[in-house]
Amino acid sequence: MKRKPLSASFVTGSIALVFLIIGYEVAVFIHKAAVTRIEANRDHPDTVYVYVNSEENATEEETLSGAFARTGLRSNAEEGVSPSASRSVRHNAKHSPVVEAVRARSRRVESFRFNPNTVSVEDLQRLGFSEKQAQSIDNYRQKGGRFRRKEDFAKSYVVADSVYDRLEPYITIPKLDINKADSTALLDLPGIGPYFAGRIVSYRTSLRGYSTPEQLMEIYHFDREKYDGLKDLITCSDPEPYPIWTLSEEELSKHPHISRAEAHSIVLYREHHTPSECTFEGLRKAGTLSQEHAGKLSLCKLQSAATP
């Protein structure tokens, strides 16, 4: 059966409809492009840089810190950068909603070193997260959440496996210095409650500073299991050398590894030996210290008698 040819009016109408649709799409595109262009022309500059150089004094640094607080940036001290070091801080200015939408669609994903506990919402978006995802991460932090390890960041429901695989080499979470952290900061460590946080600080005072993180296990009930659960999260800066050759007998006896009798023997030993003979090994050989105390004191950073 032969199909009837399409009528001329139907063909003409179809062609007109196609041109109408194309014309509408072109008009919408031109309108959006025009609006974006107008918004871009009256928008703010894309980026603002704050420079901090080695010649700035403390007052200038404090002034910048206030500016950082207003803009959401972090100061040298907050980022662990020496005040004398030169650095520049990147900060994007605010843009109109139309321009922000265009920027979001054409945003170039970047990869750079960051601390997930302190990185700004803006920089999270530079790393490839949407504004909603970045805000979700920030909300978690605002509620007291903390990423102790890289793997913790991967567990966030807004961090896809592919995104984590790309960013993992750039994640930097500073270790907690047990010689500088206060009891509040120590509470962030797994397995550390108010009791152990207080004991860590008080024992640090008795030692006059930890010489090695392993000394935490000298604290009562701080066992190997507890230490293994946090050893990768902590570090130990060098303490001031313990002045064993200059302290009085009373002061020496306050050290957790020097008994009162041992303190008296140390004073007698240094009174009857030259500075070159006053060494920890000399004390050990003279039987001045018990075997237990000698072993624990050997972990401590001691001052040399030659340079009191």
MARTORBA-862018 format. One record per residue (C-alpha): residue number from 1; residue in three letters; chain; x, y, z. Coordinates in steps of 0.5 Angstrom, whole numbers, plus 500, padded with zeros to 3 digits. Each point is the difference from the previous one (the first is absolute). Layout:
N
<rec num="NUM" residuo="ALA" cadena="A" u="X" v="Y" w="Z"/>
...
# end
This chain:
308
<rec num="1" residuo="MET" cadena="A" u="500" v="500" w="500"/>
<rec num="2" residuo="LYS" cadena="A" u="503" v="507" w="498"/>
<rec num="3" residuo="ARG" cadena="A" u="501" v="505" w="505"/>
<rec num="4" residuo="LYS" cadena="A" u="497" v="507" w="499"/>
<rec num="5" residuo="PRO" cadena="A" u="505" v="505" w="499"/>
<rec num="6" residuo="LEU" cadena="A" u="500" v="505" w="506"/>
<rec num="7" residuo="SER" cadena="A" u="496" v="507" w="498"/>
<rec num="8" residuo="ALA" cadena="A" u="504" v="506" w="499"/>
<rec num="9" residuo="SER" cadena="A" u="497" v="503" w="506"/>
<rec num="10" residuo="PHE" cadena="A" u="502" v="495" w="504"/>
<rec num="11" residuo="VAL" cadena="A" u="507" v="500" w="498"/>
<rec num="12" residuo="THR" cadena="A" u="500" v="508" w="500"/>
<rec num="13" residuo="GLY" cadena="A" u="498" v="500" w="507"/>
<rec num="14" residuo="SER" cadena="A" u="505" v="495" w="502"/>
<rec num="15" residuo="ILE" cadena="A" u="506" v="504" w="498"/>
<rec num="16" residuo="ALA" cadena="A" u="497" v="506" w="503"/>
<rec num="17" residuo="LEU" cadena="A" u="500" v="496" w="507"/>
<rec num="18" residuo="VAL" cadena="A" u="507" v="498" w="499"/>
<rec num="19" residuo="PHE" cadena="A" u="502" v="507" w="499"/>
<rec num="20" residuo="LEU" cadena="A" u="496" v="503" w="505"/>
<rec num="21" residuo="ILE" cadena="A" u="503" v="495" w="505"/>
<rec num="22" residuo="ILE" cadena="A" u="507" v="501" w="498"/>
<rec num="23" residuo="GLY" cadena="A" u="499" v="508" w="500"/>
<rec num="24" residuo="TYR" cadena="A" u="497" v="499" w="507"/>
<rec num="25" residuo="GLU" cadena="A" u="507" v="496" w="502"/>
<rec num="26" residuo="VAL" cadena="A" u="504" v="505" w="497"/>
<rec num="27" residuo="ALA" cadena="A" u="496" v="506" w="503"/>
<rec num="28" residuo="VAL" cadena="A" u="501" v="497" w="507"/>
<rec num="29" residuo="PHE" cadena="A" u="507" v="498" w="499"/>
<rec num="30" residuo="ILE" cadena="A" u="502" v="508" w="498"/>
<rec num="31" residuo="HIS" cadena="A" u="496" v="502" w="506"/>
<rec num="32" residuo="LYS" cadena="A" u="504" v="496" w="505"/>
<rec num="33" residuo="ALA" cadena="A" u="506" v="502" w="497"/>
<rec num="34" residuo="ALA" cadena="A" u="498" v="507" w="500"/>
<rec num="35" residuo="VAL" cadena="A" u="498" v="500" w="507"/>
<rec num="36" residuo="THR" cadena="A" u="507" v="496" w="502"/>
<rec num="37" residuo="ARG" cadena="A" u="504" v="506" w="496"/>
<rec num="38" residuo="ILE" cadena="A" u="496" v="505" w="504"/>
<rec num="39" residuo="GLU" cadena="A" u="501" v="497" w="507"/>
<rec num="40" residuo="ALA" cadena="A" u="507" v="499" w="498"/>
<rec num="41" residuo="ASN" cadena="A" u="502" v="507" w="498"/>
<rec num="42" residuo="ARG" cadena="A" u="497" v="503" w="507"/>
<rec num="43" residuo="ASP" cadena="A" u="503" v="494" w="504"/>
<rec num="44" residuo="HIS" cadena="A" u="506" v="500" w="505"/>
<rec num="45" residuo="PRO" cadena="A" u="507" v="498" w="498"/>
<rec num="46" residuo="ASP" cadena="A" u="501" v="493" w="500"/>
<rec num="47" residuo="THR" cadena="A" u="505" v="499" w="505"/>
<rec num="48" residuo="VAL" cadena="A" u="503" v="504" w="506"/>
<rec num="49" residuo="TYR" cadena="A" u="507" v="498" w="503"/>
<rec num="50" residuo="VAL" cadena="A" u="503" v="502" w="507"/>
<rec num="51" residuo="TYR" cadena="A" u="507" v="500" w="500"/>
<rec num="52" residuo="VAL" cadena="A" u="504" v="499" w="507"/>
<rec num="53" residuo="ASN" cadena="A" u="507" v="501" w="499"/>
<rec num="54" residuo="SER" cadena="A" u="506" v="500" w="505"/>
<rec num="55" residuo="GLU" cadena="A" u="501" v="507" w="502"/>
<rec num="56" residuo="GLU" cadena="A" u="493" v="500" w="503"/>
<rec num="57" residuo="ASN" cadena="A" u="500" v="501" w="507"/>
<rec num="58" residuo="ALA" cadena="A" u="495" v="497" w="506"/>
<rec num="59" residuo="THR" cadena="A" u="495" v="506" w="499"/>
<rec num="60" residuo="GLU" cadena="A" u="500" v="499" w="493"/>
<rec num="61" residuo="GLU" cadena="A" u="499" v="493" w="501"/>
<rec num="62" residuo="GLU" cadena="A" u="494" v="501" w="505"/>
<rec num="63" residuo="THR" cadena="A" u="497" v="505" w="495"/>
<rec num="64" residuo="LEU" cadena="A" u="500" v="495" w="494"/>
<rec num="65" residuo="SER" cadena="A" u="497" v="494" w="505"/>
<rec num="66" residuo="GLY" cadena="A" u="494" v="505" w="501"/>
<rec num="67" residuo="ALA" cadena="A" u="499" v="500" w="493"/>
<rec num="68" residuo="PHE" cadena="A" u="501" v="493" w="499"/>
<rec num="69" residuo="ALA" cadena="A" u="495" v="499" w="505"/>
<rec num="70" residuo="ARG" cadena="A" u="495" v="504" w="496"/>
<rec num="71" residuo="THR" cadena="A" u="501" v="497" w="494"/>
<rec num="72" residuo="GLY" cadena="A" u="500" v="493" w="502"/>
<rec num="73" residuo="LEU" cadena="A" u="508" v="499" w="499"/>
<rec num="74" residuo="ARG" cadena="A" u="505" v="497" w="504"/>
<rec num="75" residuo="SER" cadena="A" u="506" v="504" w="503"/>
<rec num="76" residuo="ASN" cadena="A" u="507" v="498" w="500"/>
<rec num="77" residuo="ALA" cadena="A" u="500" v="497" w="507"/>
<rec num="78" residuo="GLU" cadena="A" u="493" v="496" w="499"/>
<rec num="79" residuo="GLU" cadena="A" u="504" v="497" w="494"/>
<rec num="80" residuo="GLY" cadena="A" u="506" v="498" w="504"/>
<rec num="81" residuo="VAL" cadena="A" u="504" v="505" w="495"/>
<rec num="82" residuo="SER" cadena="A" u="506" v="504" w="504"/>
<rec num="83" residuo="PRO" cadena="A" u="498" v="508" w="500"/>
<rec num="84" residuo="SER" cadena="A" u="506" v="501" w="497"/>
<rec num="85" residuo="ALA" cadena="A" u="499" v="496" w="494"/>
<rec num="86" residuo="SER" cadena="A" u="497" v="503" w="493"/>
<rec num="87" residuo="ARG" cadena="A" u="494" v="498" w="498"/>
<rec num="88" residuo="SER" cadena="A" u="494" v="502" w="496"/>
<rec num="89" residuo="VAL" cadena="A" u="493" v="498" w="501"/>
<rec num="90" residuo="ARG" cadena="A" u="494" v="499" w="495"/>
<rec num="91" residuo="HIS" cadena="A" u="493" v="502" w="501"/>
<rec num="92" residuo="ASN" cadena="A" u="495" v="501" w="495"/>
<rec num="93" residuo="ALA" cadena="A" u="495" v="506" w="500"/>
<rec num="94" residuo="LYS" cadena="A" u="493" v="499" w="500"/>
<rec num="95" residuo="HIS" cadena="A" u="496" v="499" w="494"/>
<rec num="96" residuo="SER" cadena="A" u="493" v="501" w="498"/>
<rec num="97" residuo="PRO" cadena="A" u="495" v="494" w="499"/>
<rec num="98" residuo="VAL" cadena="A" u="500" v="500" w="493"/>
<rec num="99" residuo="VAL" cadena="A" u="508" v="500" w="499"/>
<rec num="100" residuo="GLU" cadena="A" u="501" v="495" w="506"/>
<rec num="101" residuo="ALA" cadena="A" u="495" v="495" w="496"/>
<rec num="102" residuo="VAL" cadena="A" u="504" v="501" w="494"/>
<rec num="103" residuo="ARG" cadena="A" u="507" v="499" w="504"/>
<rec num="104" residuo="ALA" cadena="A" u="497" v="494" w="503"/>
<rec num="105" residuo="ARG" cadena="A" u="498" v="497" w="493"/>
<rec num="106" residuo="SER" cadena="A" u="507" v="502" w="497"/>
<rec num="107" residuo="ARG" cadena="A" u="504" v="499" w="507"/>
<rec num="108" residuo="ARG" cadena="A" u="507" v="497" w="499"/>
<rec num="109" residuo="VAL" cadena="A" u="502" v="494" w="505"/>
<rec num="110" residuo="GLU" cadena="A" u="506" v="501" w="504"/>
<rec num="111" residuo="SER" cadena="A" u="505" v="496" w="504"/>
<rec num="112" residuo="PHE" cadena="A" u="504" v="503" w="505"/>
<rec num="113" residuo="ARG" cadena="A" u="502" v="498" w="507"/>
<rec num="114" residuo="PHE" cadena="A" u="495" v="502" w="506"/>
<rec num="115" residuo="ASN" cadena="A" u="498" v="498" w="507"/>
<rec num="116" residuo="PRO" cadena="A" u="493" v="497" w="500"/>
<rec num="117" residuo="ASN" cadena="A" u="499" v="503" w="507"/>
<rec num="118" residuo="THR" cadena="A" u="501" v="507" w="498"/>
<rec num="119" residuo="VAL" cadena="A" u="499" v="501" w="492"/>
<rec num="120" residuo="SER" cadena="A" u="495" v="505" w="499"/>
<rec num="121" residuo="VAL" cadena="A" u="493" v="499" w="496"/>
<rec num="122" residuo="GLU" cadena="A" u="503" v="504" w="494"/>
<rec num="123" residuo="ASP" cadena="A" u="506" v="496" w="499"/>
<rec num="124" residuo="LEU" cadena="A" u="496" v="493" w="501"/>
<rec num="125" residuo="GLN" cadena="A" u="496" v="502" w="494"/>
<rec num="126" residuo="ARG" cadena="A" u="507" v="502" w="496"/>
<rec num="127" residuo="LEU" cadena="A" u="502" v="493" w="502"/>
<rec num="128" residuo="GLY" cadena="A" u="494" v="497" w="496"/>
<rec num="129" residuo="PHE" cadena="A" u="494" v="500" w="506"/>
<rec num="130" residuo="SER" cadena="A" u="493" v="503" w="498"/>
<rec num="131" residuo="GLU" cadena="A" u="498" v="506" w="505"/>
<rec num="132" residuo="LYS" cadena="A" u="495" v="495" w="503"/>
<rec num="133" residuo="GLN" cadena="A" u="506" v="495" w="501"/>
<rec num="134" residuo="ALA" cadena="A" u="505" v="505" w="503"/>
<rec num="135" residuo="GLN" cadena="A" u="495" v="503" w="505"/>
<rec num="136" residuo="SER" cadena="A" u="498" v="493" w="502"/>
<rec num="137" residuo="ILE" cadena="A" u="507" v="499" w="502"/>
<rec num="138" residuo="ASP" cadena="A" u="501" v="507" w="503"/>
<rec num="139" residuo="ASN" cadena="A" u="493" v="498" w="504"/>
<rec num="140" residuo="TYR" cadena="A" u="503" v="494" w="503"/>
<rec num="141" residuo="ARG" cadena="A" u="506" v="504" w="502"/>
<rec num="142" residuo="GLN" cadena="A" u="496" v="505" w="503"/>
<rec num="143" residuo="LYS" cadena="A" u="497" v="495" w="504"/>
<rec num="144" residuo="GLY" cadena="A" u="506" v="497" w="503"/>
<rec num="145" residuo="GLY" cadena="A" u="502" v="495" w="495"/>
<rec num="146" residuo="ARG" cadena="A" u="507" v="499" w="499"/>
<rec num="147" residuo="PHE" cadena="A" u="504" v="496" w="494"/>
<rec num="148" residuo="ARG" cadena="A" u="506" v="497" w="504"/>
<rec num="149" residuo="ARG" cadena="A" u="502" v="496" w="495"/>
<rec num="150" residuo="LYS" cadena="A" u="500" v="500" w="492"/>
<rec num="151" residuo="GLU" cadena="A" u="495" v="494" w="500"/>
<rec num="152" residuo="ASP" cadena="A" u="495" v="504" w="504"/>
<rec num="153" residuo="PHE" cadena="A" u="499" v="505" w="495"/>
<rec num="154" residuo="ALA" cadena="A" u="499" v="494" w="495"/>
<rec num="155" residuo="LYS" cadena="A" u="494" v="498" w="505"/>
<rec num="156" residuo="SER" cadena="A" u="496" v="506" w="499"/>
<rec num="157" residuo="TYR" cadena="A" u="494" v="499" w="495"/>
<rec num="158" residuo="VAL" cadena="A" u="502" v="506" w="496"/>
<rec num="159" residuo="VAL" cadena="A" u="507" v="497" w="498"/>
<rec num="160" residuo="ALA" cadena="A" u="499" v="495" w="494"/>
<rec num="161" residuo="ASP" cadena="A" u="506" v="495" w="499"/>
<rec num="162" residuo="SER" cadena="A" u="502" v="503" w="494"/>
<rec num="163" residuo="VAL" cadena="A" u="501" v="507" w="503"/>
<rec num="164" residuo="TYR" cadena="A" u="503" v="497" w="506"/>
<rec num="165" residuo="ASP" cadena="A" u="505" v="496" w="496"/>
<rec num="166" residuo="ARG" cadena="A" u="502" v="507" w="496"/>
<rec num="167" residuo="LEU" cadena="A" u="501" v="504" w="507"/>
<rec num="168" residuo="GLU" cadena="A" u="503" v="495" w="504"/>
<rec num="169" residuo="PRO" cadena="A" u="507" v="502" w="499"/>
<rec num="170" residuo="TYR" cadena="A" u="498" v="507" w="501"/>
<rec num="171" residuo="ILE" cadena="A" u="497" v="499" w="507"/>
<rec num="172" residuo="THR" cadena="A" u="504" v="503" w="506"/>
<rec num="173" residuo="ILE" cadena="A" u="498" v="499" w="507"/>
<rec num="174" residuo="PRO" cadena="A" u="505" v="503" w="505"/>
<rec num="175" residuo="LYS" cadena="A" u="502" v="495" w="505"/>
<rec num="176" residuo="LEU" cadena="A" u="499" v="502" w="507"/>
<rec num="177" residuo="ASP" cadena="A" u="506" v="503" w="504"/>
<rec num="178" residuo="ILE" cadena="A" u="499" v="497" w="507"/>
<rec num="179" residuo="ASN" cadena="A" u="505" v="505" w="503"/>
<rec num="180" residuo="LYS" cadena="A" u="496" v="506" w="498"/>
<rec num="181" residuo="ALA" cadena="A" u="493" v="497" w="500"/>
<rec num="182" residuo="ASP" cadena="A" u="495" v="502" w="506"/>
<rec num="183" residuo="SER" cadena="A" u="495" v="495" w="503"/>
<rec num="184" residuo="THR" cadena="A" u="495" v="503" w="495"/>
<rec num="185" residuo="ALA" cadena="A" u="504" v="498" w="494"/>
<rec num="186" residuo="LEU" cadena="A" u="502" v="493" w="503"/>
<rec num="187" residuo="LEU" cadena="A" u="492" v="498" w="500"/>
<rec num="188" residuo="ASP" cadena="A" u="500" v="500" w="492"/>
<rec num="189" residuo="LEU" cadena="A" u="505" v="494" w="501"/>
<rec num="190" residuo="PRO" cadena="A" u="496" v="493" w="500"/>
<rec num="191" residuo="GLY" cadena="A" u="499" v="497" w="507"/>
<rec num="192" residuo="ILE" cadena="A" u="502" v="506" w="503"/>
<rec num="193" residuo="GLY" cadena="A" u="495" v="503" w="505"/>
<rec num="194" residuo="PRO" cadena="A" u="501" v="505" w="505"/>
<rec num="195" residuo="TYR" cadena="A" u="503" v="496" w="505"/>
<rec num="196" residuo="PHE" cadena="A" u="506" v="498" w="495"/>
<rec num="197" residuo="ALA" cadena="A" u="500" v="507" w="497"/>
<rec num="198" residuo="GLY" cadena="A" u="502" v="502" w="507"/>
<rec num="199" residuo="ARG" cadena="A" u="505" v="495" w="502"/>
<rec num="200" residuo="ILE" cadena="A" u="504" v="501" w="493"/>
<rec num="201" residuo="VAL" cadena="A" u="500" v="508" w="502"/>
<rec num="202" residuo="SER" cadena="A" u="502" v="498" w="507"/>
<rec num="203" residuo="TYR" cadena="A" u="505" v="495" w="499"/>
<rec num="204" residuo="ARG" cadena="A" u="503" v="505" w="494"/>
<rec num="205" residuo="THR" cadena="A" u="501" v="505" w="506"/>
<rec num="206" residuo="SER" cadena="A" u="504" v="495" w="504"/>
<rec num="207" residuo="LEU" cadena="A" u="504" v="498" w="495"/>
<rec num="208" residuo="ARG" cadena="A" u="501" v="507" w="497"/>
<rec num="209" residuo="GLY" cadena="A" u="498" v="498" w="493"/>
<rec num="210" residuo="TYR" cadena="A" u="500" v="493" w="497"/>
<rec num="211" residuo="SER" cadena="A" u="506" v="498" w="496"/>
<rec num="212" residuo="THR" cadena="A" u="496" v="494" w="496"/>
<rec num="213" residuo="PRO" cadena="A" u="493" v="498" w="499"/>
<rec num="214" residuo="GLU" cadena="A" u="501" v="494" w="503"/>
<rec num="215" residuo="GLN" cadena="A" u="501" v="503" w="507"/>
<rec num="216" residuo="LEU" cadena="A" u="492" v="500" w="500"/>
<rec num="217" residuo="MET" cadena="A" u="500" v="493" w="502"/>
<rec num="218" residuo="GLU" cadena="A" u="504" v="502" w="507"/>
<rec num="219" residuo="ILE" cadena="A" u="493" v="503" w="502"/>
<rec num="220" residuo="TYR" cadena="A" u="496" v="495" w="504"/>
<rec num="221" residuo="HIS" cadena="A" u="495" v="496" w="496"/>
<rec num="222" residuo="PHE" cadena="A" u="502" v="503" w="494"/>
<rec num="223" residuo="ASP" cadena="A" u="502" v="493" w="496"/>
<rec num="224" residuo="ARG" cadena="A" u="503" v="498" w="494"/>
<rec num="225" residuo="GLU" cadena="A" u="493" v="499" w="497"/>
<rec num="226" residuo="LYS" cadena="A" u="498" v="507" w="501"/>
<rec num="227" residuo="TYR" cadena="A" u="507" v="503" w="498"/>
<rec num="228" residuo="ASP" cadena="A" u="499" v="496" w="493"/>
<rec num="229" residuo="GLY" cadena="A" u="493" v="503" w="499"/>
<rec num="230" residuo="LEU" cadena="A" u="503" v="507" w="499"/>
<rec num="231" residuo="LYS" cadena="A" u="507" v="500" w="499"/>
<rec num="232" residuo="ASP" cadena="A" u="500" v="501" w="493"/>
<rec num="233" residuo="LEU" cadena="A" u="496" v="507" w="502"/>
<rec num="234" residuo="ILE" cadena="A" u="505" v="503" w="505"/>
<rec num="235" residuo="THR" cadena="A" u="507" v="503" w="499"/>
<rec num="236" residuo="CYS" cadena="A" u="505" v="502" w="506"/>
<rec num="237" residuo="SER" cadena="A" u="504" v="507" w="499"/>
<rec num="238" residuo="ASP" cadena="A" u="507" v="500" w="503"/>
<rec num="239" residuo="PRO" cadena="A" u="499" v="502" w="508"/>
<rec num="240" residuo="GLU" cadena="A" u="505" v="504" w="503"/>
<rec num="241" residuo="PRO" cadena="A" u="506" v="496" w="503"/>
<rec num="242" residuo="TYR" cadena="A" u="498" v="498" w="507"/>
<rec num="243" residuo="PRO" cadena="A" u="505" v="503" w="504"/>
<rec num="244" residuo="ILE" cadena="A" u="502" v="494" w="504"/>
<rec num="245" residuo="TRP" cadena="A" u="507" v="503" w="502"/>
<rec num="246" residuo="THR" cadena="A" u="498" v="507" w="503"/>
<rec num="247" residuo="LEU" cadena="A" u="493" v="499" w="503"/>
<rec num="248" residuo="SER" cadena="A" u="500" v="499" w="508"/>
<rec num="249" residuo="GLU" cadena="A" u="499" v="494" w="503"/>
<rec num="250" residuo="GLU" cadena="A" u="493" v="502" w="502"/>
<rec num="251" residuo="GLU" cadena="A" u="498" v="501" w="493"/>
<rec num="252" residuo="LEU" cadena="A" u="503" v="494" w="497"/>
<rec num="253" residuo="SER" cadena="A" u="496" v="496" w="505"/>
<rec num="254" residuo="LYS" cadena="A" u="494" v="503" w="496"/>
<rec num="255" residuo="HIS" cadena="A" u="502" v="496" w="494"/>
<rec num="256" residuo="PRO" cadena="A" u="495" v="494" w="499"/>
<rec num="257" residuo="HIS" cadena="A" u="507" v="495" w="499"/>
<rec num="258" residuo="ILE" cadena="A" u="504" v="503" w="505"/>
<rec num="259" residuo="SER" cadena="A" u="499" v="498" w="508"/>
<rec num="260" residuo="ARG" cadena="A" u="502" v="505" w="505"/>
<rec num="261" residuo="ALA" cadena="A" u="506" v="495" w="502"/>
<rec num="262" residuo="GLU" cadena="A" u="502" v="500" w="493"/>
<rec num="263" residuo="ALA" cadena="A" u="499" v="508" w="500"/>
<rec num="264" residuo="HIS" cadena="A" u="505" v="500" w="506"/>
<rec num="265" residuo="SER" cadena="A" u="505" v="495" w="496"/>
<rec num="266" residuo="ILE" cadena="A" u="500" v="504" w="494"/>
<rec num="267" residuo="VAL" cadena="A" u="502" v="507" w="504"/>
<rec num="268" residuo="LEU" cadena="A" u="505" v="496" w="503"/>
<rec num="269" residuo="TYR" cadena="A" u="503" v="497" w="494"/>
<rec num="270" residuo="ARG" cadena="A" u="500" v="507" w="496"/>
<rec num="271" residuo="GLU" cadena="A" u="504" v="503" w="506"/>
<rec num="272" residuo="HIS" cadena="A" u="505" v="495" w="500"/>
<rec num="273" residuo="HIS" cadena="A" u="501" v="499" w="492"/>
<rec num="274" residuo="THR" cadena="A" u="503" v="505" w="495"/>
<rec num="275" residuo="PRO" cadena="A" u="494" v="502" w="495"/>
<rec num="276" residuo="SER" cadena="A" u="504" v="496" w="494"/>
<rec num="277" residuo="GLU" cadena="A" u="498" v="494" w="505"/>
<rec num="278" residuo="CYS" cadena="A" u="493" v="502" w="502"/>
<rec num="279" residuo="THR" cadena="A" u="496" v="496" w="494"/>
<rec num="280" residuo="PHE" cadena="A" u="494" v="495" w="501"/>
<rec num="281" residuo="GLU" cadena="A" u="504" v="494" w="498"/>
<rec num="282" residuo="GLY" cadena="A" u="505" v="502" w="506"/>
<rec num="283" residuo="LEU" cadena="A" u="494" v="500" w="505"/>
<rec num="284" residuo="ARG" cadena="A" u="497" v="494" w="497"/>
<rec num="285" residuo="LYS" cadena="A" u="507" v="496" w="501"/>
<rec num="286" residuo="ALA" cadena="A" u="501" v="504" w="507"/>
<rec num="287" residuo="GLY" cadena="A" u="493" v="496" w="502"/>
<rec num="288" residuo="THR" cadena="A" u="497" v="507" w="502"/>
<rec num="289" residuo="LEU" cadena="A" u="494" v="498" w="496"/>
<rec num="290" residuo="SER" cadena="A" u="495" v="494" w="501"/>
<rec num="291" residuo="GLN" cadena="A" u="500" v="496" w="494"/>
<rec num="292" residuo="GLU" cadena="A" u="493" v="501" w="498"/>
<rec num="293" residuo="HIS" cadena="A" u="501" v="508" w="501"/>
<rec num="294" residuo="ALA" cadena="A" u="506" v="500" w="496"/>
<rec num="295" residuo="GLY" cadena="A" u="497" v="496" w="494"/>
<rec num="296" residuo="LYS" cadena="A" u="494" v="505" w="500"/>
<rec num="297" residuo="LEU" cadena="A" u="505" v="506" w="501"/>
<rec num="298" residuo="SER" cadena="A" u="504" v="498" w="494"/>
<rec num="299" residuo="LEU" cadena="A" u="494" v="502" w="496"/>
<rec num="300" residuo="CYS" cadena="A" u="500" v="507" w="503"/>
<rec num="301" residuo="LYS" cadena="A" u="504" v="506" w="496"/>
<rec num="302" residuo="LEU" cadena="A" u="505" v="502" w="506"/>
<rec num="303" residuo="GLN" cadena="A" u="504" v="506" w="500"/>
<rec num="304" residuo="SER" cadena="A" u="508" v="499" w="499"/>
<rec num="305" residuo="ALA" cadena="A" u="504" v="502" w="507"/>
<rec num="306" residuo="ALA" cadena="A" u="505" v="503" w="495"/>
<rec num="307" residuo="THR" cadena="A" u="495" v="505" w="498"/>
<rec num="308" residuo="PRO" cadena="A" u="495" v="501" w="506"/>
# end
